[in-house]
Amino acid sequence: MSHSQVSSCCTGLYALTPDEPDCGKLRAMAEAVMAGGCRWLQYRNKSADPATRRVQAQMLAEQCRAYGARLIVNDDPFLAREVGAAGAHLGRDDGDPQAARTLLGANAILGVTCYQDIARAKAMRRQGADYLAFGAIYPSPSKPHALPVSLALLRRACKNLDTPICAIGGITLENAAPLCRAGIGFLAVCHDLFARPPEKIASRAAAYQALFQEFFHDQQR
């Protein structure tokens, strides 16, 4: 899948799963966020053992297919291929993007975290990344020690990199508007979605979708 294809089907909200050991709770969370209109879900569980990760990833892959959503597996291209996910997301220490591309195939989606490094972003784009993630944009409960990314750098990335840009880190519905104005393609959100009861997740996801679409339509005028 080319970055232009990612851009054309990007709907804004990119939900990142929490480290949830209970498969039933994780299923309910995923169900709620997709019921709210989210069509991009990243499976990320740093604390689970390999067997649990496999079970959870397979469950989420089936849910995503039922909703016409895309599952991206964090850190593990092999697991992504095993469960038939849409693609994988790699950080700095998660292996070579070109090797992941070879493993997953030309039609898979490959995302890469670039932190606050434009030079890394350019290199990752040359190596076949379909979207580039920058963060932490705001202080993040998931990664409290992550270095901050300025809004100016995010604007520069959106303007100069011919690739959809993902903003990540501490994003809430209340602080997301400047990121939309900067021209990002994805709002990656974990805590502000999933640290609430499942019955509240769908409406929160729908509000993110509405916010993103508001700015997207303004840009098209």
N, C-alpha and C positions, 0 to 999 in steps of 0.2 A: 504493500500500500504506500503510495507516495504521500509526501507531506501535503500536497494540494488536495488529495482525497481525504486526508485527516481533517484539513481545514473545512472542506465542504460539508462534512457530516458532524462537525464539532457543535455541541449544544451548550457549552459553557461549564456546567457543573461536572466535576470529576471527583467522585466520592472515593475516599480512601478508608478502607476498613480498619477498625481498631484491633488491638491484640485481644480478641475475644475467644476464650477457650471453648465456650458452649456453642455447639453447632446450631442448636435450635434458636438461640438468641441471635446468632450471626445471620441465620436465614431470615428471621423476622426483620432485622435491620435492613438487609439487602432488599427484601420485598418492599419495605416501606419507602426506601429512597428511590427505587425504580417506579413505584406507584406515583411518586411525586414528579416524575418526568425525567429523572436522571438516566442517561444512557451510556455513561462511562463509569466503570467501577474498577478500582484497583484493589486486588487482594494483597494485603500487607499484614503479616503476623510474624513478628520477630521472636516471639516467645514459644511458639508451638513446636512440637517435635515433628519430624518429617512425615510420619503417618497421619497425624492430625492435619497438617498442611495439605496433604494430598486429598483427604476426605473433604476438607472445607473448600479447596479450590475446585474440585469436581462439582460440588454442590452449587457453588456460585456460577460456574460455567453453564450449568444447566438452567439456572434461574435467568441468567443474562440472555441465553438463547431464547427463552420463553418470552422475554420482553423486547427482543430485538436490540439488546444492549451489548456493549463490548466489555469483556473482562480482560484486564491487564494484570499480569502477575508480577509483583515486585521481586526483584533480586534473582529470580530463578527461571531462566529461559527453558530449562529442561522440564520443569513442572508445567510451565505454560504450554509446551508442546504436548505433554502427556494428557492434559485435561481438555485440550482443544480450545484454549483461550485465544482471544484475538491478538495477543501480543505480550510483551514483557517490558518492564521498566528497570533500568540499570542505574545504580549510583556509581561513585568513583571506584569502589572496591568490588564491584559485582561482575567483572569480566569484560572482555573485549566486545564492543558493539558489532564489529564485523563478524566475529565468531557466532554471536547470537543471531545475527541476520542469516548466516549460513544454516544454522540449526533450525530456525523458525520458518524460513522461506521468504520469498520476495513479497508475499501478500500480507505478512504479519505486520503489526504495528510495533514500532520500537521507540520507546521514550528514554531520555537520558537526563539525569540531574546535572545541572551545570553550576549550581550554587550561586556565586556572584562573579563567575569567570566567563567573560565574553569570548576570550581566546579558546577556552575549552568548548564553548558552544559552537564556534565555527568549526573546530576540529571534529566534533561529534556529528555535525551536519554533514561534513565531507565523508564520514564513515557510515552514513546512512540513517541517522536518527530521523524519525518522522515528526517528533515534537521535542522541544527543549524546555526543561523545568528550571526555574530560578527561585531561590529561597534560602533562608527564610525571609519572607516579606515583612511579617510582623513577628513578635515573640511567639514561639510555638510551644504548647504544652507537650507535644510529642518529641520535639528536639530542642530543649531549652538552651543548649550551648551552640546552636547553629548561628553562624555569622549573619548579620542582617544584609539585606539587599535593598538598595535605595529605589524609590519610585523613578528617579531619573535614569538609573541603569535599566530598569524594566522597560521604560519608554524607548531607550536606545535599542534594546534587544528587539522589541516589537517593530521598530522602524527599519532596522538594518539587517535583520536575519530573516531570510526568505523561508521561514518555517513557523508553524504555530507555536506560540509561547504559552507555557503553563506557569502560573503563579502559585506558590505553595508556602505554607507556614503561617499559622495564626490567623487565617482568614475567617472572618465572620460576615454575616449579612450586613452588619452595620459598617464595616470598613472595606467592603468589596468594591464599592462604586469607583474609587480612583483607579483601581486595577482594570476595570472594564473600560474606563475612559482612555487608559494607556494603550488599549488595543489587544489585550491578551486573548488567547483562544480558549484557555481552560482555567477555571477556578478549582484548585485542588483543595478539598475540605475534608477533615476528619472530625475533630472535636466538636465543632459547631453543629454538625449533623447528628453524630452518634452518641454524644454525651447528654442525651435527652430520651424520654420514653419513646418507644416505637410509634405510638399514635401521634407523636409530634413531628416525627422525622419527615413524613410525606409532605406536610405543609411547608416545612422549612426548605425542603428540596425544591418544591414548586416556586417558592419565593425567590430562590437563587436563579432558577430558570427564567422567571419573569424579569428579574433585574438584568440578567445578561442579554435577553432578547431586546429589552428597551434600548440598551446602548448599541446593540448590533444593528437594529433598524435605524437608529440615528446616524450611524456611520454609513449606511447604504444610501442615505438621501442626498 
